[in-house]
Amino acid sequence: MYIIVRKNNGVTETLKKSNSRVKKTFYDFYTAHMLAQRLNSNTHSRMQWDVKQK
């Protein structure tokens, strides 16, 4: 299982489900990676999302 994370001012931030505090979890790397790429295309370069194995 995989999660999407990023560093924000030295603090690790985990992508959450919409309107929830639950971490968004993916069963395969490819799906998580594709979403991370889509998120990164809309964010500042210093705060990139990355896939991490849970």
Beta strands, then each sheet from edge to edge (+ up, - down):
strand 1: 2-8
strand 2: 11-14
strand 3: 25-26
strand 4: 50-53
sheet 1: 2+ 1- 3+
sheet 2: 2+ 1- 4+
end
